[in-house]
Amino acid sequence: MKTSTPPPFDPNDPAGIDDLLSADEKAVRESVRQLCAQRVDPYVADWFERGTIDDIRGLTKELGSLGVLGMHLEGYGCAGMSATEYGLACLELEASDSGLRSLVSVQGSLAMFAIWRWGSEEQKTQWLPPMAAGEAIGCFGLTEPDVGSDPGSMRTRARRDGDDWVLDGRKMWITNGSIADVAVVWAQTDEGIRGFVVPTTTPGFSAPEIKHKQSLRASVTSELVLDAVRLPADAVLPEVRGLKGPLSCLNEARFGIVWGALGAARSSLQAALSYAGERTQFGRPISGFQLTQAKLVDMSLEYTKGSLLALHLARRKDAGTLRPEQVCLGKLNNVRESLEICRTARTILGANGISLEYPVIRHMNNLESVLTYEGTVEMHTLVLGQAITGQSAFR
Ligand SMILES: Cc1cc2nc3c(=O)[nH]c(=O)nc-3n(C[C@H](O)[C@H](O)[C@H](O)COP(=O)(O)OP(=O)(O)OC[C@H]3O[C@@H](n4cnc5c(N)ncnc54)[C@H](O)[C@@H]3O)c2cc1C
């Protein structure tokens, strides 16, 4: 038994999970944290309030220079980092704002991953280097106005016309849509669902922005309108047919969310802890009341458990043993618990909790979207229900 003195207790890492990270992993986390501190944190509440990110192209290039766009992919200008490093980056980005993490997730895990995993050599060479550098922005069109959780029922259609493909349909709730240079669009064909790489300058393509959101306001969300969009034969992703294509991409992005949601939780927890130490009622700081302490302790517990789960899943991903059901488990738990942490933080801040002067209500509202996109809580419950019981309850 060792008798050395343990290091001091860190309220921001109560279980000492940092011990499980390598120096390289901590360095990646630090570099993303610094970019966020300088380039995002001072402005993001204002962006959220105005529903826009100033100089989003410049910011995307800075993210590219840092190497976080498609950072877990190999080759074609991508950084080829580990799943753990990718996860840590997502956590830092989302500690600033879920909109920022969404930009990076959609770029790297949805649009770039689709091309990297299922594209032709020409598609990879054309799109991946500029996307990794942040010079080209991508979006991923799966959801439609009438089709969300059941993407197999999509109505967007691609038909052959000679050698060409012609796409007609609508996509809805598409992150980065109006600012994208390239859209990965999924459509029904005579050969089943297929993916298409669509330059957004193609005639017939338009992407009006969706307004009036009260969540993910520092993120561009759009409709994609595909009106007889004519594409050459080589616009199709050649290596995949069927739902496996989009689902494989969602699996990647969900992994980032397992980590990212914890960033929103961490920021809210830190805000609540600091506020509770300063706010005085009945003659003492509210952090001295047992009810407030119970809240802070429960928040810390869930944050710690979620962090351990995220790290465990990342190690499995790096080892090549991570199953999609396990990603669902992480997404379901960590988003649900992070949202609960934000809601509880909101109560600790009292009336101030509803103000954008503090990050809490912004994170809380953002996580309402994160709870729904990339598979709703209910869908992940059904996936796990099926995995555990062997019975499908989807229909
Ligand atoms: C801000 C934001 C950004 C997004 N970005 C993108 C993007 O970039 N690309 C993209 O393709 N999509 C994107 N989405 C869409 C998102 O993935 C969908 O909203 C999500 O898949 C749910 O689909 P839906 O909204 O149509 O809800 P629905 O599928 O209509 O579900 C409504 C409710 O019914 C429940 N439900 C449905 N079926 C069942 C069932 N069998 N059993 C039990 N309950 C069920 C759902 O869980 C949910 O609670 C985004 C969404 C938001 C809010």
Ligand as a Chemical Component Dictionary entry (heavy atoms), coordinates in Angstrom:
data_LIG
# 
_chem_comp.id                   LIG 
_chem_comp.type                 NON-POLYMER 
_chem_comp.pdbx_formal_charge   0 
_chem_comp.three_letter_code    LIG 
# 
loop_
_chem_comp_atom.comp_id 
_chem_comp_atom.atom_id 
_chem_comp_atom.alt_atom_id 
_chem_comp_atom.type_symbol 
_chem_comp_atom.charge 
_chem_comp_atom.model_Cartn_x 
_chem_comp_atom.model_Cartn_y 
_chem_comp_atom.model_Cartn_z 
_chem_comp_atom.pdbx_ordinal 
LIG C1  C1  C 0 -30.652 22.531 -34.477 1  
LIG C2  C2  C 0 -30.792 21.271 -35.274 2  
LIG C3  C3  C 0 -29.822 20.916 -36.200 3  
LIG C4  C4  C 0 -29.962 19.760 -36.976 4  
LIG N1  N1  N 0 -29.007 19.446 -37.916 5  
LIG C5  C5  C 0 -29.229 18.417 -38.788 6  
LIG C6  C6  C 0 -28.325 18.155 -39.868 7  
LIG O1  O1  O 0 -27.286 18.807 -40.000 8  
LIG N2  N2  N 0 -28.633 17.180 -40.767 9  
LIG C7  C7  C 0 -29.778 16.432 -40.651 10 
LIG O2  O2  O 0 -30.003 15.572 -41.510 11 
LIG N3  N3  N 0 -30.645 16.645 -39.629 12 
LIG C8  C8  C 0 -30.407 17.607 -38.695 13 
LIG N4  N4  N 0 -31.284 17.853 -37.674 14 
LIG C9  C9  C 0 -32.523 17.077 -37.602 15 
LIG C10 C10 C 0 -32.566 16.043 -36.492 16 
LIG O3  O3  O 0 -31.638 15.014 -36.736 17 
LIG C11 C11 C 0 -34.010 15.555 -36.377 18 
LIG O4  O4  O 0 -34.759 16.614 -35.814 19 
LIG C12 C12 C 0 -34.160 14.296 -35.541 20 
LIG O5  O5  O 0 -33.678 13.182 -36.233 21 
LIG C13 C13 C 0 -35.628 14.025 -35.138 22 
LIG O6  O6  O 0 -36.463 14.108 -36.239 23 
LIG P1  P1  P 0 -37.778 14.999 -36.178 24 
LIG O7  O7  O 0 -37.447 16.337 -35.649 25 
LIG O8  O8  O 0 -38.442 14.912 -37.513 26 
LIG O9  O9  O 0 -38.705 14.297 -35.093 27 
LIG P2  P2  P 0 -39.658 13.043 -35.314 28 
LIG O10 O10 O 0 -38.907 11.901 -35.915 29 
LIG O11 O11 O 0 -40.911 13.482 -35.970 30 
LIG O12 O12 O 0 -39.972 12.652 -33.800 31 
LIG C14 C14 C 0 -40.867 13.424 -32.988 32 
LIG C15 C15 C 0 -40.987 12.701 -31.646 33 
LIG O13 O13 O 0 -41.546 11.384 -31.844 34 
LIG C16 C16 C 0 -40.682 10.422 -31.294 35 
LIG N5  N5  N 0 -40.758 9.177  -32.059 36 
LIG C17 C17 C 0 -40.633 9.015  -33.410 37 
LIG N6  N6  N 0 -40.737 7.714  -33.739 38 
LIG C18 C18 C 0 -40.915 7.036  -32.575 39 
LIG C19 C19 C 0 -41.051 5.651  -32.227 40 
LIG N7  N7  N 0 -40.987 4.674  -33.147 41 
LIG N8  N8  N 0 -41.205 5.325  -30.931 42 
LIG C20 C20 C 0 -41.209 6.299  -29.971 43 
LIG N9  N9  N 0 -41.080 7.603  -30.212 44 
LIG C21 C21 C 0 -40.932 7.971  -31.506 45 
LIG C22 C22 C 0 -39.303 11.050 -31.363 46 
LIG O14 O14 O 0 -38.381 10.427 -30.500 47 
LIG C23 C23 C 0 -39.631 12.478 -30.980 48 
LIG O15 O15 O 0 -39.754 12.579 -29.594 49 
LIG C24 C24 C 0 -31.122 18.959 -36.816 50 
LIG C25 C25 C 0 -32.080 19.295 -35.856 51 
LIG C26 C26 C 0 -31.927 20.439 -35.084 52 
LIG C27 C27 C 0 -32.974 20.783 -34.068 53 
# 
loop_
_chem_comp_bond.comp_id 
_chem_comp_bond.atom_id_1 
_chem_comp_bond.atom_id_2 
_chem_comp_bond.value_order 
_chem_comp_bond.pdbx_ordinal 
LIG C1  C2  SING 1  
LIG C2  C3  SING 2  
LIG C2  C26 DOUB 3  
LIG C3  C4  DOUB 4  
LIG C4  N1  SING 5  
LIG C4  C24 SING 6  
LIG N1  C5  DOUB 7  
LIG C5  C6  SING 8  
LIG C5  C8  SING 9  
LIG C6  O1  DOUB 10 
LIG C6  N2  SING 11 
LIG N2  C7  SING 12 
LIG C7  O2  DOUB 13 
LIG C7  N3  SING 14 
LIG N3  C8  DOUB 15 
LIG C8  N4  SING 16 
LIG N4  C9  SING 17 
LIG N4  C24 SING 18 
LIG C9  C10 SING 19 
LIG C10 O3  SING 20 
LIG C10 C11 SING 21 
LIG C11 O4  SING 22 
LIG C11 C12 SING 23 
LIG C12 O5  SING 24 
LIG C12 C13 SING 25 
LIG C13 O6  SING 26 
LIG O6  P1  SING 27 
LIG P1  O7  DOUB 28 
LIG P1  O8  SING 29 
LIG P1  O9  SING 30 
LIG O9  P2  SING 31 
LIG P2  O10 DOUB 32 
LIG P2  O11 SING 33 
LIG P2  O12 SING 34 
LIG O12 C14 SING 35 
LIG C14 C15 SING 36 
LIG C15 O13 SING 37 
LIG C15 C23 SING 38 
LIG O13 C16 SING 39 
LIG C16 N5  SING 40 
LIG C16 C22 SING 41 
LIG N5  C17 SING 42 
LIG N5  C21 SING 43 
LIG C17 N6  DOUB 44 
LIG N6  C18 SING 45 
LIG C18 C19 SING 46 
LIG C18 C21 DOUB 47 
LIG C19 N7  SING 48 
LIG C19 N8  DOUB 49 
LIG N8  C20 SING 50 
LIG C20 N9  DOUB 51 
LIG N9  C21 SING 52 
LIG C22 O14 SING 53 
LIG C22 C23 SING 54 
LIG C23 O15 SING 55 
LIG C24 C25 DOUB 56 
LIG C25 C26 SING 57 
LIG C26 C27 SING 58 
# 
